[in-house]
Amino acid sequence: MINLTPYFKFKKKTFMELKNFLENIYKKYNRKKYIDPDPLMFLYDYPDSKDREIVALIASSFAYGRVNKIIETVHFILKGMNYNPYEFIKNSSRKSLEDKFENFVYRFTNQNELVEFILAIKDKIDKFNTIKEFFKKQFIMNDKKVLPSLECFVTELGYHSRGVKSLLSLPSKKSACKRLFLFLRWMVRKDRVDPGGWNFVDRSKLIIPLDTHMYRISKLLGFTERKQANLKTAVQITDKFKRINEKDPVKYDFALTRYGIRDELEIAQLEFH
């Protein structure tokens, strides 16, 4: 049985009570009107999948720090691409990118790292046409989790380059890889919020994008006692969600993390009713 031992307000509940609780949260908050503020919002401006994949990779890769600054930064980058990321990147050069994003800086990422990151994307769409086709080449069908595929994806994208290395983590380095898992959630799942499109990846292989909000919520749920929000913790939490929904363990991620992201929803309010 799943361990429902509480850490804060929660009383011990049965499996079905917890499942019903999560389903109610999902039905209430897994709606487009709750997306803002979330970098996911940018994906809806791009109906063409080859644009949307690039936007998803950029938006998820810069999803660290304060959410208002994330939104501001992603908007700045997409505006610099004339809101036409695929064609912009296809026709770009190092010089044109350096000129376009001169003096760019966001927290730990500077202009050179952004340029290197975009050039890495350009290299792959030049060779494979789309990010989807590039990921397909790295995808390992028989693995139970998507970790080996992501290891190949980041390595082949150009982990040796400073731009990729500063924005994307290798699973083998044992960090939570939150931004990679967020990218895959957007690309693989399809519901009222996640746009999906990558049907070749099974949702059951996905791992929770573990940020500070989900880490706190998972402790509230009794899904982890671990002190570090690293990859091992993310996998442990995902395995607990998988006992509730084996085929779609990250289903509740968006709805739950509205608590703590939206001003009117605080994590302290999140409790069983």
N, C-alpha and C positions, 0 to 999 in steps of 0.2 A: 504493500500500500504506500501511497505517496505520503511523505512526512509533511503534515500541516502544522507542526509546532510553531506557535506564533512568537514574534519578537516584540511587537508593540501592541496594537489594539485587537488584533484578531484572536478570536476564540477558536478552539479546535473544531473543525468542520468535517463533514463527510466528503468523500470524493465527489458525489453528485451535487452537493451544496456548493462546492468550490467551482465545479464546471458551470453550474447555472449562474453563479455570480459573475464569472468571466464572460459568459455568453451575453448576459445583460449589459455589461460594460461595453462589449463589442457592438451590440445592437444600438446602443445609445450614442457612442462616440466615434464609431468607425464610419464617418460621413465626411464628405468633402468640405462642409462648412467648418469643420474643426481642423482643417489642414493648416491654415494660416495661424501662427507663424511656423513654418516648417519648410526646409529647402525642397521637399517633395513638390511644393506648389509650382515650381518652375517647369516640371515635366509636362504639365497640362497645357502649356503654351506650344508644345511641339507634337503635333499629330503624326508626323513622319518618324517612324521608329529609328531610322539611322541618326536623326537629330536628337531624338529623345534619349537614346543610349549614351550619347556624348554628354548631354546635359546631366543625366543621372550620374555619370562617372565624375564629372566636375563638381556637381552639387554635393554629392556624398563625400567626396574627398576633402572638401572644405568645411564639412560639418563638424567643426570643433571650435569651442569657444562660445561666446554669447550668441544666442540665436539671431538677435537683430543684426549683429555684425556679420554673421554667416550670410543672411539674406542680402545684406548690402554688398558684400564681396562677390557673391555669385551673380547678382544683378550686374555689377560692374564688369565682370568678365564676359558675360553674355552680351551686354551692350557693346563691348569692345569687339565682339565677333559679329556685330550687326544683326544679332538675333537670328543668325543663319550659321550655326556652328559647324555643320558638316562641310558645307562649301567653303566657309572661311578657313577651316583647318586644311582642307585639301589643297587650297591655293596659297597657303602661308609658307613663309621661310623663316629661318632664325632671325634675319634682319628685320623682316616685317613685324614679327612678334615682339622683338626687343623694342622697336619703335612704338608699337601699339600699346604695350604694357610698361612703358618706361616709368620707373620709380614705384612700381607696384610693390606693396608689402601688406601681408595679412598675418599678424602674429608671428609664427615661426617660418612663414613662407615668403620668400622674396621674389623679385622679378625674374632672376635667372632660373629659380626652381619652377616657377609657373611656366616659363618658356620651355624648359626641358620636359615638363609634364605634357604640354600640348604637342611638342615635337614627337614624343613617344606615342601619343594617340595618333598623330598623323602617319607615323611609320606603319602602324597596324592597319589603319583604314586604307592606306595605299596598297598594302599587301593582301588584305582580306576583305576589303570593301566596307565592312561594318564591324563594330565592336562585338556584335552578336556572333558573327562568323569567326572572329578571332577567339572569342571565349569558347566556342564549340570545339576548336582545335585543341584547347587545353582541358576540356571537360573529360573527366574519368567516370564513365557511366556506372561502374560496379561498386564504387565506394559508397559507404553508408552515409557519410557526411561529405560536404562539399569542400572540405579543407585541402585535400591534395590538388583539386582543380584550381582553387584560389592560389595555392603556392605556385603552380605553373603559370597562372594568369599574370600574377605580379612579377614573377621572375622574367617571363618572356616580354612583358610590357616594357621592362627595362629597369629592374630594381637596382642595377649597377649605376644608373643615372641619379644624380642628386635630386632632381625634380620628382621622380617616382618614389624614391626612397623616403623623401620627406613627407609625402602625402599618403602613401599606402604601406601597410605593414605586411610582412610575411607571417603566415600562421606559425611557421617553425620558430619564430622569435618569441612566441607565447604571449604576446599582447592581445588585448580583447578583439582587435581587428573590427571594431565597431563600424567604421566607415565602409569597409568591404561588405560586411553582412547587411548593412543598410542598402547599399547599391543592389545587392542580389535580391533583397526583399522586394524592392521596387520593380526589378526586372522580371522576377519569377512569379510572384503572387499577382492574382488579378481579382479584385473585388471593387467595392465602392470607392476605395482609396488608392490602393496600389494598382498601377496601370498594367503591369505584367507584360507578356509577349514572348518570354523565353520558355516555351512549353517543353523544351528538351530537358530542362532541369526539374526534378521532382521536388515539390515543396517540402517533403519530409526530410530532405537533406539540409535545409536551411538552418542557420544558427541565429539566436537572438542577437541583435545589435545592442551590446551592453554599454549603455551610457550611465551617467550618475542617477538619472531618474529610474531606469529599469533596475539598476542595482539596488536602490532603496526599496522599490516596490517588491522585488524578489525576496528581499529580507523580510518585508512585511508578510508576504505570503508563506514564509518558511521554506522557500526553495533553495536557500543557501545560507551557510554559516561562515563562508570563506571571507577572509579579511581583505583580499585583493580582487579588484574587478578586472581580472585577466582572462585569457582564453579558457583556461581550465574552469573558471567560474561561469563563463558564458555557456560552455558546453554542459556543465552541471545543471544550470537553470533551464537550458533548452530541453534536456532530458526529462526534467520535471514537467515542463509544458507538454512534452511529447506523450506523457502518460495520460494527459487530459485530452490531447488531440494528436494522435499518432501521425496522421497524414499532413498536418499543417501546424507545427509547433510554434511558429512565429505569428500565428493568426492574431493574437491579442496584443501584439507589440504596440501598434499605433494607438489603439484605444486606451491602453493603460498609460502610455507616456504622455497623453494629453494632461494627465495630472502632473503638475510640475512645470509643464511647458506653457500652458495657457494660464493667464493671470487669474481667471475665475476658478481654476481647479488646482487645489493644493494637495500634495501627497498626504498630508495629515487628514484630509477629508475622506480618503479612500479606505473604506471599511465595509465589512459585511453588514447587510441590512436584514 
